[in-house]
Amino acid sequence: MKTNRWTGFGLTAFTYLVAFVLFFPILWMILTSFKTEADAFAYPPQLLFDPTLANWEIALFDTNFLDHLINTLIITGLSTAAALALGIPASYALAYYQTRRSDFTLMWLISTRMLPPVGVIVPLFVIFRDLGLRDTHLGMIIIYTAMNLPLVVWMMRSFFLDVPYEILEASRIDGTSLWQEFRFIVIPLVLPGLFATALLCMIFAWNEFFFAFNMTVTDAAPVSVYISSFKTAEGLFWAKMSAGATAAVLPIVIAGWIAQRQLVQGLTMGAVK
């Protein structure tokens, strides 16, 4: 009994240690946002300093942060909705109406995520330029939808497969239509997985930088591009960048905290039979 108690204490201490190591870069970024530029570049790093809100005033009010935040909200929200609208029916069909080409389709979808973005940026840039989609919300929504679509299909298919097929057979015997089966039976059963998938799509779209930096200028630039604006020819404004980065990640962190129960429940669906 005593051994088990010490083992539990050791595992708890180790868990807190790992959590602190993972959270430390974020903590350091938050602390740096309240330093002056001189304190931010001081070596050795200063743990004790006189805090200032000047960086936050510049990052939030003296720049166009709100415009970039609105762009991010529009692009992230609509691209996530589009990826779910396209991916959920596809994953439903791949889960319950499999054909000889289903496995090939799944492998082809996931292979698109393995393609390095730098390999497609030039033709994508030319196509979007000719179609007038460069530096537009619609263009970025298309890119992020295509980026997240394989994730939605693979995750939602696994959640659909976890639903006992006997439930579907019983509903079909009772005369439910395909839409009724999908809307009133399957979707409520996989709702935690749906929330988890949506949140991951939002995180990937919110944090994406490469396509945003190369395909936008001002009109549709998200917060990831805004953060890079603190590196100029005059140098790197580390403290101001930290304030802007903290403000940029705060909404998605809050969303993760609010939906953490659904995220954990969704990611562990089917793990325990």
C-alpha positions as CSV (number, residue, x, y, z in Angstrom):
1,M,0.0,0.0,0.0
2,K,2.8,2.4,0.9
3,T,4.6,1.5,-2.4
4,N,1.5,2.3,-4.4
5,R,1.2,5.6,-2.6
6,W,4.8,6.6,-3.4
7,T,4.4,5.4,-7.0
8,G,1.3,7.6,-7.4
9,F,3.1,10.6,-5.8
10,G,6.1,10.0,-8.2
11,L,3.8,9.8,-11.3
12,T,1.9,13.0,-10.2
13,A,5.2,14.9,-9.7
14,F,6.5,13.7,-13.1
15,T,3.2,14.8,-14.7
16,Y,3.5,18.3,-13.2
17,L,7.2,18.4,-14.3
18,V,6.3,17.5,-17.9
19,A,3.4,20.0,-17.9
20,F,5.7,22.8,-16.6
21,V,8.4,22.0,-19.3
22,L,5.7,22.2,-22.0
23,F,4.2,25.3,-20.6
24,F,7.5,27.1,-19.9
25,P,7.9,28.6,-23.4
26,I,4.5,30.1,-23.2
27,L,5.2,31.4,-19.7
28,W,8.4,33.0,-20.9
29,M,6.7,34.6,-23.8
30,I,4.1,36.1,-21.5
31,L,6.8,37.4,-19.1
32,T,8.8,38.9,-22.1
33,S,5.7,40.8,-23.2
34,F,5.9,42.9,-20.0
35,K,9.6,43.7,-20.4
36,T,11.3,46.5,-22.1
37,E,13.3,45.7,-25.3
38,A,16.5,46.1,-23.3
39,D,15.3,43.6,-20.6
40,A,14.1,41.2,-23.3
41,F,17.6,41.0,-24.8
42,A,19.4,41.0,-21.5
43,Y,21.9,38.2,-20.8
44,P,21.7,36.4,-18.6
45,P,17.8,36.5,-18.8
46,Q,16.2,38.6,-16.1
47,L,13.5,37.0,-13.9
48,L,13.1,40.2,-11.9
49,F,12.2,43.3,-13.8
50,D,9.9,46.4,-13.8
51,P,6.8,45.4,-15.8
52,T,5.5,47.7,-18.5
53,L,2.3,47.7,-20.5
54,A,3.9,49.7,-23.4
55,N,4.4,46.6,-25.5
56,W,0.7,45.7,-25.2
57,E,-0.4,49.2,-26.1
58,I,1.7,49.2,-29.2
59,A,0.8,45.6,-30.2
60,L,-3.0,46.0,-29.8
61,F,-3.8,49.7,-30.4
62,D,-0.9,51.3,-32.4
63,T,-1.0,48.6,-35.0
64,N,-3.7,46.9,-37.1
65,F,-4.0,43.9,-34.8
66,L,-7.8,43.9,-34.8
67,D,-7.9,43.7,-38.6
68,H,-5.6,40.7,-38.6
69,L,-7.7,39.1,-35.8
70,I,-10.9,39.6,-37.8
71,N,-9.2,38.0,-40.9
72,T,-8.1,35.1,-38.8
73,L,-11.6,34.5,-37.3
74,I,-13.2,34.7,-40.7
75,I,-10.7,32.4,-42.4
76,T,-10.5,29.9,-39.5
77,G,-14.3,29.7,-38.9
78,L,-15.3,29.4,-42.5
79,S,-12.5,27.0,-43.5
80,T,-13.4,24.7,-40.5
81,A,-17.0,24.8,-41.4
82,A,-16.3,24.0,-45.1
83,A,-13.9,21.1,-44.1
84,L,-16.5,19.6,-41.9
85,A,-19.3,20.1,-44.4
86,L,-17.3,18.2,-47.1
87,G,-15.4,15.8,-44.9
88,I,-18.2,14.4,-42.7
89,P,-20.4,13.0,-45.6
90,A,-17.2,11.6,-47.2
91,S,-16.1,9.9,-44.0
92,Y,-19.6,8.6,-43.4
93,A,-19.6,7.0,-46.9
94,L,-16.1,5.6,-46.4
95,A,-17.2,4.1,-43.1
96,Y,-20.5,2.5,-44.0
97,Y,-20.5,2.2,-47.8
98,Q,-17.1,0.9,-48.5
99,T,-16.0,-0.1,-52.0
100,R,-12.9,-1.6,-53.5
101,R,-11.5,1.9,-53.9
102,S,-12.1,3.1,-50.3
103,D,-8.7,2.1,-49.0
104,F,-7.0,3.8,-52.0
105,T,-9.1,6.9,-51.5
106,L,-8.1,7.1,-47.8
107,M,-4.4,6.7,-48.6
108,W,-4.6,9.3,-51.3
109,L,-6.2,11.7,-49.0
110,I,-3.6,11.3,-46.2
111,S,-0.8,11.5,-48.8
112,T,-1.8,15.0,-49.6
113,R,-0.8,16.0,-46.0
114,M,2.7,14.5,-46.6
115,L,3.4,16.8,-49.5
116,P,5.7,19.7,-48.3
117,P,4.0,23.0,-48.7
118,V,7.1,24.5,-50.4
119,G,6.6,22.0,-53.2
120,V,3.2,23.5,-54.3
121,I,3.6,27.2,-53.3
122,V,4.8,28.3,-56.8
123,P,2.0,26.8,-58.9
124,L,-0.5,27.7,-56.2
125,F,0.7,31.3,-56.2
126,V,0.4,31.5,-60.0
127,I,-3.1,29.9,-60.1
128,F,-4.4,32.2,-57.3
129,R,-2.9,35.2,-58.9
130,D,-4.5,34.5,-62.3
131,L,-7.9,33.8,-60.6
132,G,-7.7,36.9,-58.4
133,L,-7.8,34.8,-55.2
134,R,-4.4,36.0,-53.8
135,D,-4.7,38.1,-50.6
136,T,-8.4,37.3,-50.3
137,H,-10.5,35.6,-47.6
138,L,-11.9,33.1,-50.2
139,G,-8.4,32.1,-51.3
140,M,-7.2,31.3,-47.8
141,I,-10.4,29.5,-47.0
142,I,-9.9,27.3,-50.0
143,I,-6.3,26.5,-49.0
144,Y,-7.2,25.8,-45.3
145,T,-10.2,23.7,-46.3
146,A,-8.0,21.5,-48.5
147,M,-5.4,21.4,-45.8
148,N,-7.8,20.2,-43.1
149,L,-10.0,18.0,-45.3
150,P,-7.9,14.8,-44.9
151,L,-7.8,15.3,-41.2
152,V,-11.6,15.5,-41.0
153,V,-12.1,12.4,-43.2
154,W,-9.7,10.2,-41.3
155,M,-10.8,11.3,-37.8
156,M,-14.5,11.2,-38.5
157,R,-14.3,7.9,-40.3
158,S,-12.7,6.3,-37.2
159,F,-15.4,7.8,-35.0
160,F,-18.2,6.5,-37.3
161,L,-16.6,3.0,-37.2
162,D,-16.8,3.0,-33.4
163,V,-20.6,3.3,-33.6
164,P,-22.0,-0.3,-33.2
165,Y,-23.4,-1.3,-36.5
166,E,-26.3,-3.1,-34.8
167,I,-27.7,0.4,-33.9
168,L,-27.8,1.3,-37.6
169,E,-29.4,-2.1,-38.5
170,A,-32.1,-1.6,-35.9
171,S,-32.8,1.9,-37.2
172,R,-33.1,0.7,-40.8
173,I,-35.5,-2.0,-39.8
174,D,-37.6,0.7,-38.2
175,G,-37.7,2.5,-41.5
176,T,-35.4,5.5,-41.0
177,S,-34.1,7.2,-44.1
178,L,-30.5,7.8,-44.8
179,W,-30.7,11.4,-43.7
180,Q,-32.6,10.5,-40.5
181,E,-30.0,7.8,-39.7
182,F,-27.2,10.3,-40.2
183,R,-28.8,13.3,-38.4
184,F,-30.6,11.8,-35.5
185,I,-28.7,8.6,-34.7
186,V,-25.0,8.7,-35.9
187,I,-24.2,12.4,-35.4
188,P,-25.3,12.5,-31.7
189,L,-23.3,9.4,-31.0
190,V,-20.1,10.9,-32.4
191,L,-20.6,14.4,-31.2
192,P,-17.6,14.5,-28.9
193,G,-15.4,13.3,-31.9
194,L,-17.0,16.0,-34.0
195,F,-16.0,18.7,-31.5
196,A,-12.5,17.3,-31.2
197,T,-12.1,17.3,-35.0
198,A,-13.5,20.9,-35.3
199,L,-11.1,22.1,-32.6
200,L,-8.1,20.6,-34.3
201,C,-9.0,22.1,-37.6
202,M,-9.3,25.5,-35.9
203,I,-5.9,25.1,-34.3
204,F,-4.2,24.1,-37.5
205,A,-5.8,26.9,-39.5
206,W,-5.1,29.5,-36.7
207,N,-1.4,28.6,-36.4
208,E,-0.7,28.1,-40.1
209,F,2.0,30.6,-41.3
210,F,3.7,29.4,-44.6
211,F,0.7,29.7,-46.9
212,A,-0.6,32.8,-45.1
213,F,2.8,34.6,-45.4
214,N,3.2,33.8,-49.1
215,M,-0.4,34.2,-50.3
216,T,-1.5,37.3,-48.4
217,V,-0.3,40.9,-48.2
218,T,-2.7,43.1,-46.2
219,D,-6.4,42.4,-47.0
220,A,-6.5,38.8,-45.8
221,A,-3.4,38.5,-43.6
222,P,-4.1,36.6,-40.4
223,V,-2.4,37.1,-37.0
224,S,0.4,34.7,-37.8
225,V,1.6,37.1,-40.5
226,Y,1.0,40.0,-38.2
227,I,3.4,38.6,-35.6
228,S,6.2,38.4,-38.2
229,S,5.8,42.1,-38.9
230,F,7.8,42.8,-35.7
231,K,10.9,41.7,-37.4
232,T,12.0,44.7,-39.5
233,A,15.1,46.1,-41.1
234,E,15.7,47.9,-37.9
235,G,15.9,44.6,-35.9
236,L,13.8,42.2,-34.0
237,F,11.4,43.8,-31.5
238,W,11.3,40.8,-29.2
239,A,9.1,42.3,-26.4
240,K,6.5,43.7,-28.7
241,M,6.4,40.4,-30.7
242,S,5.8,38.5,-27.5
243,A,2.9,40.8,-26.6
244,G,1.4,40.3,-30.1
245,A,2.0,36.6,-30.0
246,T,0.4,36.3,-26.6
247,A,-2.7,38.2,-27.8
248,A,-2.8,36.1,-30.9
249,V,-2.7,32.7,-29.2
250,L,-5.0,33.7,-26.4
251,P,-8.4,33.1,-28.2
252,I,-7.5,29.6,-29.4
253,V,-6.1,28.7,-25.9
254,I,-9.3,29.8,-24.3
255,A,-11.3,27.8,-26.8
256,G,-9.2,24.8,-26.0
257,W,-9.7,25.2,-22.3
258,I,-13.5,25.6,-22.7
259,A,-13.7,22.5,-25.0
260,Q,-11.1,20.4,-23.2
261,R,-13.7,17.8,-22.0
262,Q,-15.1,17.3,-25.5
263,L,-11.5,17.2,-26.9
264,V,-10.3,14.5,-24.5
265,Q,-13.5,12.5,-24.9
266,G,-13.4,12.8,-28.6
267,L,-9.8,11.8,-29.0
268,T,-10.3,8.8,-26.7
269,M,-13.5,7.5,-28.4
270,G,-13.1,3.8,-29.1
271,A,-10.0,3.5,-26.9
272,V,-11.9,1.6,-24.2
273,K,-14.2,-1.1,-25.4
